[in-house]
Amino acid sequence: MTGLVAPRQSLASIASALRSGALPLVPFLQETLRRIDATEPTIQALLPEPGRQARLIREARALLA
């Protein structure tokens, strides 16, 4: 990822930053989804789900409400 999370940052530190608000959830999610879009055609780890990105962002915003 670029920008929000340092390369090799631990999952525990990312989770802590998300919980504390130091790492904003929606921008983090958007960056993660961009990375998934870039790598998924090669990895092929996810089942197709129309509207996945919109659903995940909507759910993230609901968590913050």
Accessible surface in RSA format (square Angstrom, percent):
REM  Atomic radii and reference values for relative SASA: ProtOr
REM  Chains: A
REM  Algorithm: Lee & Richards
REM  Probe-radius: 1.40
REM  Slices: 20
REM RES _ NUM      All-atoms   Total-Side   Main-Chain    Non-polar    All polar
REM                ABS   REL    ABS   REL    ABS   REL    ABS   REL    ABS   REL
RES MET A   1    58.20  30.1  24.02  15.9  34.17  81.4  29.07  24.7  29.13  38.6
RES THR A   2   115.35  82.0 106.81 108.3   8.54  20.4  82.25 110.5  33.10  50.0
RES GLY A   3    84.25 103.9   0.00   N/A  84.25 103.9  41.44 113.7  42.81  95.9
RES LEU A   4    65.29  36.4  43.47  31.1  21.82  54.8  46.05  32.3  19.25  51.8
RES VAL A   5    10.33   6.8   7.75   7.0   2.58   6.2   8.30   7.2   2.03   5.5
RES ALA A   6    60.46  55.6  48.57  75.0  11.89  27.0  54.31  76.5   6.15  16.3
RES PRO A   7   111.99  81.6  90.70  82.7  21.29  77.4  98.81  81.6  13.18  81.9
RES ARG A   8   238.45 100.1 193.82  98.8  44.63 106.3  77.39 105.8 161.05  97.6
RES GLN A   9    64.60  36.1  41.32  30.2  23.28  55.4  20.59  43.8  44.01  33.4
RES SER A  10    63.58  53.7  50.42  67.3  13.15  30.3  51.22 109.1  12.36  17.3
RES LEU A  11   144.75  80.6 136.30  97.5   8.45  21.2 137.28  96.4   7.47  20.1
RES ALA A  12    75.78  69.7  62.21  96.0  13.57  30.9  69.88  98.4   5.90  15.6
RES SER A  13    44.73  37.8  36.14  48.2   8.59  19.8  40.65  86.6   4.08   5.7
RES ILE A  14    21.30  12.1  21.30  15.9   0.00   0.0  21.30  15.3   0.00   0.0
RES ALA A  15    30.62  28.2  27.56  42.5   3.05   6.9  30.28  42.6   0.34   0.9
RES SER A  16    56.60  47.8  54.77  73.1   1.84   4.2  18.04  38.4  38.56  54.0
RES ALA A  17    20.81  19.1  16.90  26.1   3.91   8.9  20.40  28.7   0.41   1.1
RES LEU A  18    47.70  26.6  32.29  23.1  15.42  38.8  32.53  22.8  15.17  40.8
RES ARG A  19   187.57  78.8 149.45  76.2  38.12  90.8  81.65 111.6 105.92  64.2
RES SER A  20    85.83  72.5  42.63  56.9  43.20  99.5  50.74 108.0  35.09  49.2
RES GLY A  21    53.65  66.2   0.00   N/A  53.65  66.2  31.06  85.2  22.59  50.6
RES ALA A  22    84.58  77.8  44.16  68.2  40.41  91.9  57.04  80.3  27.54  73.0
RES LEU A  23    11.61   6.5  10.75   7.7   0.86   2.1  10.84   7.6   0.76   2.1
RES PRO A  24    61.70  45.0  54.91  50.1   6.79  24.7  61.70  50.9   0.00   0.0
RES LEU A  25    41.43  23.1  36.94  26.4   4.49  11.3  36.94  25.9   4.49  12.1
RES VAL A  26    17.91  11.8  17.43  15.8   0.47   1.1  17.43  15.1   0.47   1.3
RES PRO A  27    54.43  39.7  52.59  47.9   1.84   6.7  53.81  44.4   0.62   3.9
RES PHE A  28    29.91  15.0  29.91  18.5   0.00   0.0  29.91  18.1   0.00   0.0
RES LEU A  29    28.23  15.7  28.23  20.2   0.00   0.0  28.23  19.8   0.00   0.0
RES GLN A  30    61.36  34.3  58.85  43.0   2.51   6.0  11.11  23.6  50.25  38.1
RES GLU A  31    15.91   9.1  14.97  11.3   0.94   2.2   9.00  17.4   6.91   5.6
RES THR A  32    31.36  22.3  31.35  31.8   0.01   0.0  31.35  42.1   0.01   0.0
RES LEU A  33     5.92   3.3   5.88   4.2   0.04   0.1   5.88   4.1   0.04   0.1
RES ARG A  34   148.59  62.4 142.52  72.7   6.07  14.5  72.25  98.7  76.35  46.3
RES ARG A  35   129.08  54.2 123.19  62.8   5.89  14.0  33.78  46.2  95.30  57.8
RES ILE A  36    56.09  31.9  55.25  41.2   0.83   2.0  56.09  40.4   0.00   0.0
RES ASP A  37    83.60  58.6  68.22  67.9  15.38  36.4  27.71  65.2  55.89  55.7
RES ALA A  38    80.55  74.1  45.87  70.8  34.67  78.9  57.40  80.8  23.14  61.3
RES THR A  39    50.76  36.1  48.77  49.4   1.99   4.7  41.89  56.3   8.87  13.4
RES GLU A  40    37.95  21.8  37.54  28.4   0.41   1.0  29.50  57.1   8.45   6.9
RES PRO A  41    93.18  67.9  72.51  66.1  20.67  75.1  82.76  68.3  10.42  64.8
RES THR A  42   122.03  86.8  95.07  96.4  26.96  64.3  69.83  93.8  52.20  78.9
RES ILE A  43   107.76  61.3  83.14  61.9  24.62  59.3  88.84  64.0  18.92  51.4
RES GLN A  44   143.37  80.2 115.34  84.3  28.03  66.7  31.14  66.3 112.23  85.1
RES ALA A  45    74.77  68.8  37.05  57.2  37.73  85.8  46.84  66.0  27.94  74.0
RES LEU A  46    78.18  43.5  59.84  42.8  18.34  46.1  62.33  43.8  15.85  42.7
RES LEU A  47   149.79  83.4 144.89 103.7   4.90  12.3 145.03 101.9   4.75  12.8
RES PRO A  48   125.77  91.7  96.75  88.2  29.02 105.5 106.99  88.3  18.78 116.7
RES GLU A  49    62.28  35.8  49.16  37.2  13.11  31.2  28.41  55.0  33.86  27.6
RES PRO A  50   133.97  97.6 104.26  95.0  29.70 108.0 116.16  95.9  17.80 110.6
RES GLY A  51    50.66  62.5   0.00   N/A  50.66  62.5  33.55  92.1  17.12  38.3
RES ARG A  52    52.69  22.1  50.60  25.8   2.09   5.0  15.46  21.1  37.23  22.6
RES GLN A  53    70.66  39.5  69.62  50.9   1.04   2.5  26.54  56.5  44.12  33.5
RES ALA A  54    61.01  56.1  49.57  76.5  11.44  26.0  57.06  80.4   3.94  10.4
RES ARG A  55    74.72  31.4  74.64  38.0   0.09   0.2  36.03  49.2  38.70  23.5
RES LEU A  56    47.08  26.2  45.09  32.3   1.99   5.0  45.17  31.7   1.92   5.2
RES ILE A  57    29.40  16.7  29.40  21.9   0.00   0.0  29.40  21.2   0.00   0.0
RES ARG A  58   146.73  61.6 140.74  71.7   5.99  14.3  73.45 100.4  73.28  44.4
RES GLU A  59    82.17  47.2  79.46  60.1   2.71   6.5  37.82  73.2  44.35  36.2
RES ALA A  60     5.33   4.9   3.37   5.2   1.97   4.5   4.67   6.6   0.67   1.8
RES ARG A  61   133.46  56.0 127.19  64.8   6.27  14.9  49.08  67.1  84.39  51.1
RES ALA A  62    69.40  63.8  48.25  74.5  21.15  48.1  55.09  77.6  14.30  37.9
RES LEU A  63   143.28  79.8 113.29  81.0  29.99  75.4 117.03  82.2  26.24  70.6
RES LEU A  64   113.59  63.3  80.55  57.6  33.03  83.0  84.02  59.0  29.56  79.6
RES ALA A  65   119.84 110.2  49.48  76.4  70.36 160.1  87.90 123.8  31.94  84.6
END  Absolute sums over single chains surface
CHAIN  1 A     4963.9       3913.1       1050.9       3245.7       1718.2
END  Absolute sums over all chains
TOTAL          4963.9       3913.1       1050.9       3245.7       1718.2
